[in-house]
Amino acid sequence: MAVTDEAITKIKDMLISGELKAGDRLPPEKDLSERLGLSRSSMREAVKALELIRVLDVRRGDGTYVTSLEPQLLTEAMAFVVDLHQDKSVLELFEVRRILEPGSASLAAQRITEPQLAELNEIIETVQENASVEDLVAHDLAFHSLIAKASGNSYLESLLHGLSSSTVRARVWRGLTQDKAVTATLAEHNAIAAALSRGDADLARALMTVHVSGVENWLRQSL
């Protein structure tokens, strides 16, 4: 194991054991490196790496703190990586979405609130099939994001948020507008929203599976 990796592992162990908690200030670099039996340079590199993935927050002149460790915060790096994916690797992202999003819709059918339903219907009503690609992307992100939030599972929500990509969605919607498939896609959104409003978890799951699978199949053919 590289020395920097060892430093990262030891800090992670401190978090897992509860020795360090969300919001805690880390001991000074010199003290921490001596305590863990590591060089200050390897400790410094470990802190930089953990800062990048939002586990630590380095405040100049104040010290290094553990972040809130909220799921959404920790998946920001995933969202960055997702945006970089190209061509056939995008299909793997849709395979993951096809596994997770139906479960999210099923939970949302059981837990969605009246204000969330109203917001979901507003999202649907404000988009037209002749809308710009940018507007369609914004609609799609908002639609799926709200359903994930309504699932009531913060970890599932954060995973789906990390898999969301405006870049990938722009490519999809651009293709759908060219293939004149926007009407069908928006109709699927309406059907999912209707299932959620009735609290029909099985139907919401099935409709979301068909919806994500349809886009996945279109993308597979276009590639």
C-alpha positions in Angstrom: 0.0 0.0 0.0 1.3 3.5 -0.9 2.1 5.7 2.0 -0.5 8.2 1.0 -3.1 5.5 0.7 -2.2 4.3 4.2 -2.7 7.8 5.5 -6.1 8.0 3.9 -7.0 4.6 5.3 -6.0 5.6 8.8 -8.1 8.8 8.7 -11.0 6.8 7.4 -10.6 4.4 10.3 -10.8 7.3 12.7 -14.1 8.4 11.1 -15.5 4.9 11.1 -14.6 4.3 14.8 -16.2 7.6 15.7 -12.9 9.1 16.9 -13.6 11.8 14.3 -17.1 13.0 13.6 -18.8 15.3 11.2 -17.7 18.9 11.9 -14.7 17.9 14.1 -11.4 19.7 13.7 -8.5 17.5 12.9 -5.4 17.7 15.2 -2.5 19.8 13.8 -0.7 18.1 10.9 2.5 17.5 13.0 0.5 15.9 15.9 -1.6 13.7 13.6 1.3 12.5 11.5 3.3 11.5 14.6 0.3 9.9 16.2 -0.4 7.8 13.1 3.3 7.0 12.5 3.3 8.7 9.1 5.4 11.5 7.5 3.9 14.9 7.3 4.2 14.9 3.5 2.1 11.8 3.2 -0.4 13.2 5.7 -0.6 16.4 3.6 -1.3 14.4 0.4 -3.9 12.4 2.2 -5.7 15.5 3.4 -5.6 17.0 -0.1 -7.2 13.8 -1.6 -9.9 13.7 1.1 -10.6 17.4 0.5 -11.2 16.7 -3.2 -13.9 14.1 -2.4 -15.4 16.5 0.2 -14.6 14.4 3.3 -12.4 17.1 4.7 -12.6 20.9 4.5 -9.3 22.8 4.7 -9.9 26.3 6.0 -6.8 28.4 5.5 -5.6 29.9 8.8 -8.2 27.9 10.8 -7.4 24.2 10.4 -8.8 21.1 8.7 -12.3 20.0 9.5 -14.5 16.9 8.8 -17.3 18.0 6.5 -21.0 17.3 7.2 -20.5 13.9 5.4 -23.9 14.3 3.9 -24.5 11.8 1.1 -25.1 14.4 -1.6 -21.9 16.2 -0.7 -19.9 13.0 -1.1 -21.3 12.1 -4.5 -20.2 15.4 -6.1 -17.1 13.7 -7.4 -19.2 11.0 -9.0 -21.2 13.6 -10.9 -18.0 15.1 -12.3 -16.9 11.7 -13.5 -20.3 11.0 -15.0 -20.0 14.1 -17.2 -16.8 12.8 -18.6 -18.2 9.5 -19.8 -18.6 9.1 -23.6 -20.1 6.8 -26.1 -20.7 3.2 -24.9 -19.7 3.9 -21.3 -22.9 6.0 -21.1 -24.9 2.8 -21.6 -23.5 1.5 -18.3 -24.8 4.6 -16.6 -28.2 3.9 -17.9 -28.0 0.3 -16.8 -27.4 1.6 -13.3 -30.2 4.1 -13.6 -32.5 1.3 -14.8 -31.7 -0.6 -11.6 -32.1 2.3 -9.1 -34.8 4.6 -10.6 -37.7 2.2 -10.5 -36.9 1.5 -6.8 -36.9 5.3 -6.2 -40.3 5.7 -8.0 -41.7 2.8 -6.0 -40.7 4.4 -2.7 -41.8 7.8 -3.9 -45.3 6.5 -4.6 -45.5 5.5 -0.9 -44.0 8.7 0.5 -44.5 11.6 -1.8 -46.2 14.6 -0.2 -49.0 16.8 -1.6 -46.6 19.8 -2.1 -44.2 17.5 -3.9 -46.9 16.2 -6.2 -48.0 19.7 -7.0 -44.4 20.6 -7.8 -44.0 17.5 -10.0 -47.1 18.4 -12.0 -45.9 22.0 -12.3 -42.6 20.7 -13.7 -44.5 18.7 -16.3 -46.9 21.5 -17.2 -44.2 24.1 -17.8 -42.5 22.1 -20.6 -43.7 21.9 -24.2 -42.7 19.3 -26.8 -41.3 22.2 -29.0 -39.1 23.4 -26.1 -35.4 24.0 -26.5 -33.0 21.2 -25.7 -31.8 23.3 -22.7 -35.3 23.5 -21.4 -35.9 19.8 -21.9 -32.7 19.0 -20.0 -33.7 21.2 -17.1 -37.2 19.6 -17.1 -35.7 16.1 -17.1 -33.2 16.8 -14.3 -35.9 18.4 -12.2 -38.4 15.6 -12.8 -36.1 12.8 -11.9 -34.5 14.7 -9.0 -37.9 15.4 -7.3 -38.9 11.7 -7.5 -35.6 10.7 -6.0 -36.1 13.2 -3.2 -39.7 12.0 -2.7 -38.3 8.5 -2.1 -37.3 9.6 1.3 -34.0 7.8 1.1 -31.1 10.2 1.2 -28.6 7.7 0.1 -30.6 6.6 -2.9 -31.3 10.3 -3.7 -27.6 11.1 -3.6 -26.6 8.2 -5.8 -29.1 9.2 -8.4 -28.0 12.8 -8.1 -24.4 11.7 -8.7 -25.5 9.8 -11.8 -27.4 12.9 -13.1 -25.5 14.6 -15.9 -26.7 17.6 -17.9 -24.1 16.6 -20.6 -25.5 13.1 -21.1 -29.1 14.3 -20.9 -28.4 17.0 -23.5 -27.1 14.4 -25.9 -30.2 12.2 -25.3 -32.7 15.1 -25.6 -31.0 16.4 -28.7 -31.4 12.9 -30.3 -35.0 12.6 -29.1 -35.9 16.0 -30.7 -34.4 14.9 -33.9 -36.3 11.6 -33.8 -39.5 13.4 -32.8 -39.8 11.2 -29.7 -40.3 14.0 -27.3 -44.1 13.6 -27.2 -43.8 10.0 -26.1 -41.2 10.7 -23.5 -43.2 13.5 -22.0 -46.3 11.2 -22.0 -44.3 8.7 -20.0 -43.4 11.4 -17.5 -47.2 12.2 -17.1 -48.0 8.5 -16.6 -45.3 8.2 -13.9 -46.6 11.3 -12.1 -50.2 9.9 -12.3 -49.1 6.6 -10.7 -47.3 8.5 -7.9 -50.4 10.6 -7.2 -52.4 7.4 -6.8 -49.8 5.9 -4.5 -49.5 2.9 -6.8 -45.9 1.7 -6.1 -45.9 -1.3 -8.4 -47.2 0.7 -11.4 -44.7 3.6 -10.7 -41.9 1.0 -10.6 -43.0 -0.6 -13.9 -43.5 2.7 -15.7 -40.1 4.0 -14.6 -38.5 0.8 -15.8 -40.1 1.1 -19.2 -39.2 4.8 -19.3 -35.5 4.4 -18.5 -35.2 1.3 -20.6 -36.7 3.0 -23.6 -34.1 5.8 -23.5 -31.4 3.2 -22.9 -32.5 1.2 -26.0 -32.7 4.3 -28.1 -29.2 5.3 -27.0 -27.9 1.8 -27.7 -29.2 1.9 -31.2 -27.9 5.4 -31.9 -24.4 4.4 -30.8 
